[in-house]
Amino acid sequence: MPTSGVRYAWARVLSVASLAGAIVLMAIVLLHANRTYEVRVALQDAGQLVKGNLVKVGGNSVGKIRSIRLDDRNQAVLVLRIDDADLRPLHRGTRAIVRQTSLSGIANRYVALAPGPDNAPTIPSGGTIPAEDTQPAVDLDEVLNTLDAQTRTALQEIVHGSAQQVAGATGAANAGLQALDPAVAQTAATAHELVRDQSSFERFIVESAAVVSAIAPRGSDVEGGIVHAAAVADAIARQQGALDQILRLAPPVLRRADTTLVNLRPALIEARPALREALPVAPRLTRALETLDPVTTRARSVVPGVRALIEDAVPALRGLPALDRIAGPTFASATRSLAEAAPVVAAARPYVPDVVAGLFNGFGGATGGYYDANGHYVRIAVEGGPFSLSNAGSLVPVPSTQSGLASFRSGLVARCPGAGTQSAPDRSNPYAPPEAPCRTQDSP
């Protein structure tokens, strides 16, 4: 009896131990099954993914790649283990995209998941995200292989030219890259504003298409513009010091112009009707610009001279305010004098021919070299008629119609222009203008 009792006790202990072990094993299996969640992803190209690469959602790591293999259709099948409990289970419509940290790297791939909507059916553990919901990585080599040889050569020249531009100015280039971050953010905000105003954005696209259609037939003009723009960019590149100063002064200028730029949008909206009205004139403006093109080409050599002239003129222009204070009253007085002298000049103007003829024909002309027995014509002499002495020393009686110096008239103080000589047969002189206070009866 004691022996059988001991055996029975041991049997009970073993049974309880076996049952407890089975319970623990079942709990481990169940807990492990609940903790492990895996999905398969079908890809056309694994894109240099390897086992152990990360699985990310929104840039945060949520799991890893457990294995990679090929299926019977030569597609890459990834087994992803999702460790984040908040994402388990995934839903239908989940997209898997192979991404890379940088284009120049190789072993830096990861799988980015874009979870599907929560109201879609769930993907059970071991389920598959189909190939139509996946996107392989695009390598830089594949992009470059799509370019022809000429384009690749031009791209190499751009890269080498960029390296030459930043040579010796790496500090400034790094500062520019740091400043690029807020600029990109502002560009994103601007793009968001453009997309928000859908009607304006659509109108912009339509009008841009019209502009492109108008430019397309003028390929040679566009090519010339690009060549000229390259020349301008080259000239600007040579002025690095001035360009650096302009960029340093640009932030305060832009801050001051912020209000103006804000008010510019309503002004542009109000200007749209005028621009629409100007569309018929645009072809004429194009022809005018084409005509001006050779002029501007020839004027290019003149611009440095004009610039030097402007620099020389700046000191003179600075002195103009002081000169204006002095010359202003002088010009005002001269204006009043000229206004008062205008009637005198108007009255004297008709006598100019008489004065000129008297000077040239008198002093320097026909009588200027006149001599006789009494000497030069500039002399004093008594002239008179035979009855001028009033019968003194003469037996000839004086006619009753004459007295004093015969044939002489006095009081001729209002002669008309042209009255210095005898009247012409055609009566062209003397001339009696309305503004001249003269008397035609004073003519000879």
TALINFEN-V780983 format. One record per residue. RES is the residue in three letters. SS is DSSP state (A for helix, B for strand, O for the rest). PHI is phi in radians with two decimals (999 if undefined). BURIAL is + if it has 9 or more other ideal C-beta (glycine too) atoms within 8 Angstrom, else -. Layout:
RES & SS & PHI & BURIAL
RES & SS & PHI & BURIAL
//
This chain:
MET & O & 999 & -
PRO & A & -1.02 & -
THR & A & -1.15 & -
SER & A & -1.16 & -
GLY & A & -1.16 & -
VAL & A & -1.11 & -
ARG & A & -1.05 & -
TYR & A & -1.14 & -
ALA & A & -1.14 & -
TRP & A & -1.11 & -
ALA & A & -1.10 & -
ARG & A & -1.15 & -
VAL & A & -1.10 & -
LEU & A & -1.13 & -
SER & A & -1.13 & -
VAL & A & -1.11 & -
ALA & A & -1.13 & -
SER & A & -1.10 & -
LEU & A & -1.12 & -
ALA & A & -1.11 & -
GLY & A & -1.11 & -
ALA & A & -1.11 & -
ILE & A & -1.11 & -
VAL & A & -1.10 & -
LEU & A & -1.09 & -
MET & A & -1.14 & -
ALA & A & -1.12 & -
ILE & A & -1.10 & -
VAL & A & -1.10 & -
LEU & A & -1.16 & -
LEU & A & -1.13 & -
HIS & A & -1.15 & -
ALA & A & -1.17 & -
ASN & A & -1.24 & -
ARG & A & -1.42 & -
THR & O & -1.57 & -
TYR & O & -2.29 & +
GLU & B & -2.23 & +
VAL & B & -2.29 & +
ARG & B & -1.79 & +
VAL & B & -2.19 & +
ALA & B & -1.66 & +
LEU & B & -2.24 & +
GLN & O & -1.23 & -
ASP & O & -2.54 & -
ALA & O & -1.24 & +
GLY & O & 1.05 & +
GLN & O & 1.10 & -
LEU & O & -1.26 & +
VAL & O & -2.32 & +
LYS & O & -1.07 & -
GLY & O & 1.75 & -
ASN & O & -1.08 & +
LEU & B & -1.38 & +
VAL & B & -1.97 & +
LYS & B & -2.18 & +
VAL & B & -2.28 & +
GLY & O & 1.11 & -
GLY & O & 1.50 & -
ASN & B & -1.81 & -
SER & B & -1.28 & -
VAL & B & -2.18 & +
GLY & B & 3.01 & +
LYS & B & -2.49 & +
ILE & B & -1.51 & +
ARG & B & -1.49 & -
SER & B & -2.79 & -
ILE & B & -2.39 & +
ARG & B & -2.62 & -
LEU & B & -1.81 & -
ASP & O & -1.65 & -
ASP & O & -1.25 & -
ARG & O & -1.84 & -
ASN & O & 1.05 & -
GLN & O & -1.69 & +
ALA & B & -1.39 & +
VAL & B & -2.04 & +
LEU & B & -1.75 & +
VAL & B & -1.88 & +
LEU & B & -1.79 & +
ARG & B & -1.78 & +
ILE & B & -1.72 & +
ASP & O & -1.67 & -
ASP & O & -1.39 & +
ALA & A & -1.15 & -
ASP & A & -1.22 & -
LEU & A & -1.71 & +
ARG & O & -1.63 & -
PRO & O & -1.55 & -
LEU & O & -1.33 & +
HIS & B & -2.05 & +
ARG & O & -1.05 & -
GLY & O & 1.70 & -
THR & O & -1.17 & +
ARG & B & -1.88 & +
ALA & B & -2.09 & +
ILE & B & -2.20 & +
VAL & B & -1.47 & +
ARG & B & -2.11 & +
GLN & B & -2.38 & +
THR & O & -1.14 & -
SER & O & -2.57 & -
LEU & O & -1.22 & -
SER & O & -1.51 & -
GLY & O & -1.51 & -
ILE & O & -2.12 & -
ALA & O & -1.58 & -
ASN & O & -2.36 & -
ARG & B & -1.53 & +
TYR & B & -2.66 & +
VAL & B & -1.82 & +
ALA & B & -1.77 & +
LEU & B & -1.77 & +
ALA & B & -2.02 & +
PRO & O & -1.00 & -
GLY & O & -1.35 & +
PRO & O & -1.13 & -
ASP & O & -1.21 & -
ASN & O & -1.50 & -
ALA & O & -1.47 & +
PRO & O & -1.03 & -
THR & B & -1.39 & -
ILE & O & -1.76 & +
PRO & O & -1.21 & -
SER & O & -1.07 & +
GLY & O & 1.61 & -
GLY & O & -1.24 & -
THR & B & -2.19 & -
ILE & B & -1.57 & +
PRO & O & -1.20 & -
ALA & A & -1.11 & -
GLU & A & -1.22 & -
ASP & A & -1.83 & +
THR & B & -2.15 & +
GLN & B & -2.54 & -
PRO & O & -1.29 & +
ALA & O & -1.33 & +
VAL & O & -1.84 & -
ASP & O & -1.40 & -
LEU & A & -1.07 & -
ASP & A & -1.08 & -
GLU & A & -1.14 & -
VAL & A & -1.13 & +
LEU & A & -1.17 & +
ASN & A & -1.19 & -
THR & O & -1.34 & -
LEU & O & -1.58 & -
ASP & O & -1.39 & -
ALA & A & -1.11 & -
GLN & A & -1.12 & -
THR & A & -1.17 & -
ARG & A & -1.10 & +
THR & A & -1.12 & -
ALA & A & -1.12 & -
LEU & A & -1.12 & +
GLN & A & -1.09 & -
GLU & A & -1.12 & -
ILE & A & -1.11 & -
VAL & A & -1.12 & -
HIS & A & -1.13 & -
GLY & A & -1.11 & -
SER & A & -1.12 & -
ALA & A & -1.13 & -
GLN & A & -1.18 & -
GLN & A & -1.16 & -
VAL & A & -1.59 & +
ALA & O & -1.12 & -
GLY & O & 1.39 & -
ALA & O & -2.36 & +
THR & A & -1.15 & -
GLY & A & -1.10 & -
ALA & A & -1.14 & +
ALA & A & -1.12 & +
ASN & A & -1.12 & -
ALA & A & -1.10 & -
GLY & A & -1.13 & -
LEU & A & -1.15 & -
GLN & A & -1.15 & -
ALA & A & -1.28 & -
LEU & A & -1.21 & -
ASP & A & -1.04 & -
PRO & A & -1.12 & -
ALA & A & -1.13 & -
VAL & A & -1.13 & -
ALA & A & -1.09 & -
GLN & A & -1.14 & -
THR & A & -1.12 & -
ALA & A & -1.10 & -
ALA & A & -1.12 & -
THR & A & -1.12 & -
ALA & A & -1.08 & -
HIS & A & -1.10 & -
GLU & A & -1.14 & -
LEU & A & -1.11 & +
VAL & A & -1.23 & -
ARG & A & -1.14 & -
ASP & O & -1.57 & -
GLN & A & -1.09 & -
SER & A & -1.11 & -
SER & A & -1.14 & -
PHE & A & -1.14 & +
GLU & A & -1.11 & -
ARG & A & -1.10 & -
PHE & A & -1.09 & +
ILE & A & -1.11 & -
VAL & A & -1.12 & -
GLU & A & -1.19 & -
SER & A & -1.11 & -
ALA & A & -1.10 & -
ALA & A & -1.13 & -
VAL & A & -1.14 & -
VAL & A & -1.09 & -
SER & A & -1.10 & -
ALA & A & -1.27 & -
ILE & A & -1.42 & -
ALA & A & -0.94 & -
PRO & O & -1.19 & -
ARG & O & -1.88 & -
GLY & A & -1.08 & -
SER & A & -1.14 & -
ASP & A & -1.13 & -
VAL & A & -1.13 & +
GLU & A & -1.10 & -
GLY & A & -1.08 & -
GLY & A & -1.10 & -
ILE & A & -1.14 & -
VAL & A & -1.09 & -
HIS & A & -1.14 & -
ALA & A & -1.11 & -
ALA & A & -1.11 & -
ALA & A & -1.11 & -
VAL & A & -1.11 & -
ALA & A & -1.08 & -
ASP & A & -1.14 & -
ALA & A & -1.14 & -
ILE & A & -1.15 & -
ALA & A & -1.09 & -
ARG & A & -1.30 & -
GLN & O & -1.81 & -
GLN & A & -1.12 & -
GLY & A & -1.10 & -
ALA & A & -1.14 & -
LEU & A & -1.12 & +
ASP & A & -1.12 & +
GLN & A & -1.14 & -
ILE & A & -1.09 & -
LEU & A & -1.14 & -
ARG & A & -1.20 & -
LEU & A & -1.47 & -
ALA & A & -1.13 & -
PRO & A & -1.00 & -
PRO & A & -1.10 & -
VAL & A & -1.12 & -
LEU & A & -1.16 & -
ARG & A & -1.13 & -
ARG & A & -1.23 & -
ALA & O & -1.48 & -
ASP & A & -1.05 & -
THR & A & -1.09 & -
THR & A & -1.09 & -
LEU & A & -1.17 & -
VAL & A & -1.13 & -
ASN & A & -1.36 & -
LEU & A & -1.22 & -
ARG & A & -1.10 & -
PRO & A & -1.05 & -
ALA & A & -1.12 & -
LEU & A & -1.15 & -
ILE & A & -1.09 & -
GLU & A & -1.23 & -
ALA & A & -1.42 & -
ARG & A & -1.05 & -
PRO & A & -1.03 & -
ALA & A & -1.13 & -
LEU & A & -1.15 & -
ARG & A & -1.12 & -
GLU & A & -1.14 & -
ALA & A & -1.45 & -
LEU & A & -1.02 & -
PRO & A & -1.09 & -
VAL & A & -1.49 & -
ALA & A & -1.00 & -
PRO & A & -1.05 & -
ARG & A & -1.14 & -
LEU & A & -1.10 & -
THR & A & -1.08 & -
ARG & A & -1.11 & -
ALA & A & -1.14 & -
LEU & A & -1.15 & -
GLU & A & -1.10 & -
THR & A & -1.19 & -
LEU & A & -1.32 & -
ASP & A & -1.03 & -
PRO & A & -1.12 & -
VAL & A & -1.13 & -
THR & A & -1.14 & -
THR & A & -1.11 & -
ARG & A & -1.24 & -
ALA & A & -1.32 & -
ARG & A & -1.07 & -
SER & A & -1.30 & -
VAL & A & -1.47 & -
VAL & A & -1.02 & -
PRO & A & -1.04 & -
GLY & A & -1.11 & -
VAL & A & -1.13 & -
ARG & A & -1.09 & -
ALA & A & -1.11 & -
LEU & A & -1.12 & -
ILE & A & -1.13 & -
GLU & A & -1.07 & -
ASP & A & -1.25 & -
ALA & A & -1.39 & -
VAL & A & -1.04 & -
PRO & A & -1.05 & -
ALA & A & -1.12 & -
LEU & A & -1.15 & -
ARG & A & -1.14 & -
GLY & O & -1.47 & -
LEU & A & -1.12 & -
PRO & A & -1.01 & -
ALA & A & -1.13 & -
LEU & A & -1.09 & -
ASP & A & -1.14 & -
ARG & A & -1.14 & -
ILE & A & -1.47 & -
ALA & A & -1.37 & -
GLY & A & -1.03 & -
PRO & A & -1.08 & -
THR & A & -1.11 & -
PHE & A & -1.12 & -
ALA & A & -1.12 & -
SER & A & -1.12 & -
ALA & A & -1.11 & -
THR & A & -1.12 & -
ARG & A & -1.12 & -
SER & A & -1.09 & -
LEU & A & -1.13 & -
ALA & A & -1.12 & -
GLU & A & -1.27 & -
ALA & A & -1.42 & -
ALA & A & -1.01 & -
PRO & A & -1.10 & -
VAL & A & -1.11 & -
VAL & A & -1.10 & -
ALA & A & -1.08 & -
ALA & A & -1.28 & +
ALA & A & -1.43 & -
ARG & A & -1.01 & -
PRO & O & -1.12 & +
TYR & O & -1.56 & +
VAL & A & -1.04 & -
PRO & A & -1.03 & +
ASP & A & -1.14 & +
VAL & A & -1.13 & -
VAL & A & -1.09 & -
ALA & A & -1.14 & +
GLY & A & -1.18 & +
LEU & A & -1.20 & +
PHE & A & -1.38 & +
ASN & A & -1.51 & +
GLY & A & -1.58 & +
PHE & A & -1.18 & -
GLY & O & -1.99 & -
GLY & O & -2.07 & -
ALA & O & -1.11 & -
THR & O & -1.77 & +
GLY & O & -1.09 & -
GLY & O & -1.85 & -
TYR & O & -1.42 & -
TYR & B & -2.34 & -
ASP & B & -2.46 & -
ALA & O & -1.16 & -
ASN & O & -1.63 & -
GLY & B & 1.82 & -
HIS & B & -1.17 & -
TYR & O & -1.18 & -
VAL & O & -1.40 & -
ARG & O & -2.71 & -
ILE & O & -1.88 & -
ALA & O & -2.50 & -
VAL & O & -1.65 & -
GLU & O & -2.06 & -
GLY & O & -2.97 & -
GLY & O & -1.58 & -
PRO & O & -1.14 & -
PHE & O & -1.95 & +
SER & O & -1.28 & +
LEU & O & -1.59 & -
SER & O & 0.97 & -
ASN & O & 1.22 & -
ALA & O & -1.38 & -
GLY & O & 1.28 & -
SER & O & -2.38 & -
LEU & O & -1.63 & -
VAL & O & -1.52 & -
PRO & O & -1.26 & -
VAL & O & -1.43 & +
PRO & O & -1.06 & -
SER & O & -1.20 & -
THR & O & -1.60 & -
GLN & O & -2.21 & +
SER & O & -2.72 & -
GLY & O & 1.18 & -
LEU & O & -1.31 & -
ALA & O & -1.26 & +
SER & O & 1.13 & -
PHE & O & -1.87 & -
ARG & O & -2.01 & -
SER & O & -2.15 & -
GLY & O & 1.33 & -
LEU & O & -1.53 & -
VAL & O & -1.98 & -
ALA & O & -2.34 & -
ARG & O & -1.24 & +
CYS & O & -1.47 & +
PRO & B & -1.03 & +
GLY & O & 1.49 & +
ALA & O & -1.61 & +
GLY & O & -1.32 & -
THR & O & -2.22 & -
GLN & O & -1.13 & -
SER & O & -1.12 & +
ALA & O & -1.24 & -
PRO & O & -1.05 & -
ASP & O & -1.46 & -
ARG & O & 1.06 & -
SER & O & -1.33 & -
ASN & O & -2.44 & +
PRO & O & -1.34 & +
TYR & B & -1.82 & +
ALA & O & -1.95 & -
PRO & O & -1.24 & -
PRO & O & -1.11 & -
GLU & O & -1.43 & -
ALA & O & -1.70 & +
PRO & O & -1.36 & -
CYS & O & -2.29 & +
ARG & O & -2.22 & -
THR & A & -1.16 & +
GLN & A & -1.28 & -
ASP & A & -1.47 & +
SER & O & -1.33 & +
PRO & O & -1.19 & -
//
